[in-house]
Amino acid sequence: MSKKVAITGMGIISSIGMNVEENYHSLIHQKHGLSRLQNFDSIHKDQIFVGEIKMTNDELATFLNLSTNHNFSRTAMLGLCAVKEALENASIKDVNEYKTGFISSTSVGGMDVTENYFLNYEDLPEMQKYISSHDAGASSHQIANSIGLKGFVSTISTACSSAANAIMYGARLIKSGKLDRVIVGGTDALAKFTVNGFKSLMILTDEFNQPFDVNRKGLNLGEAAAYLVLESDEIVKKSNKKVIGYLAGYGNANDAFHQTASSDNGEGAYLAMKKAFEIADIQPNQIDYINVHGTATNNNDLTEGRALLRIYEDNLSNFSSTKPYTGHTLAAAAGIEAVFSLLSLQNNVVYPNLNFQTPIEELNIFPTTTLVKKDIQYVLSNSFGFGGNCSTLIFSK
């Protein structure tokens, strides 16, 4: 169980960029991707801002060279875009050269397509091809088949911590020797179901989200996909591959407090971070940057802040939320923030927490609001989901 888990590739598509380079450019130039909803009609489209990728499904299919009769959902297409970049970034030409797996995560699955026809599928034979694309696992298998993967495929859906749990699962499979290489991450497209669901919870803001601000009003939804290529240290040495970072630690916990809320003292978040530090075998003061979950909802920011203070007391590291750039991308969130964390390591930067003005009174903590250049050896990234699913990743050089 002592094997190191190296990260050799990454790929991403989000509202702030079609690839890794574009996303990094937007982050360091404080360019967000929030706008009014355009890709599908919604009664809420003029009331909310979303982190939407400005490509139609037809444009994505053309970009991916899919057949005209394909049955890929938008979720699957976004995922395939990011996976292809990750494999290219890792210089992988034969995906089956070693024991390789694919662990993807999603919450929407193929619902972005099937929700449009569920009332009259029987009358639309040309649309029945999408029925098999509805469930969460379908997108994983479509992506795996598209890249020619013959190995292990699995899907994780633990709400907004999904991609973090996919990354952890992949690391455990490598450490146990069951796999040599795993492609891990998440993908989620915007859908009417998601917009309506979060609207009914009354946690969407009609403005740009303000994480850790006393005047925060809620989150902006987004869509994205991001994946990492994890490889065993043995394979990296054998192939003489470039390593872009390491997964040094990870932890997850579930406080089972409420269907959609975290416990008041952030117990699940605290335990997930504590476990991650134990596995990484480092102290909290060794973290140079914390990419917080930071959804800008009343409950999350207060409870995450309390958990951070339980860990750090008066010595809180530089922290910021990147959700003001991309919106909250649900099951993809931990994937894109893993990419952002690795870019922070590579470039020695802390990203600004956009839209922050006034600290939360109960916490009195201040996220980083300007681009900071500093030596960064460790980055911690938090992702928390409905049902109390809390996950923490620690990345290192």
Buried (B, 14 or more C-beta within 10 A) or exposed (E): EEBBBBBBBBBBBBBBBBBBEBBBEBBBEBEBBBBEBEBBEBEBBEBBBBBBBEBEBEEBBEBBEBEEEBBBBBBBBBBBBBBBBBBEBBEBEEBEEBBBBBBBBBBBBBBBBBBBBEEEEEEEEEBEEBBEBBBBBBBBBBBBEBBEBEBBBBBBBBBBBBBBBBBBBBBBBBBEEEBBBBBBBBBBBBBBBBBBEBBEBEBBBEBBBBBBBBEBBBBBBBBBBBBBBBBBBBBBEEBEBEEBBBBBBBBBBBBEBEEBBBBEBBBBBBBBBBBBBEBBEBEBEBBBBBBBBBBBBBBBBBBBBBBBBBBBEEEBBBBBBBBBBBBBBBBBBBBBBBBBBBBBBEEBBBBBBBBBEEBBEEBEBBBBBEBBEEEBBBBBBBBBBBBBBBBBBBBBB
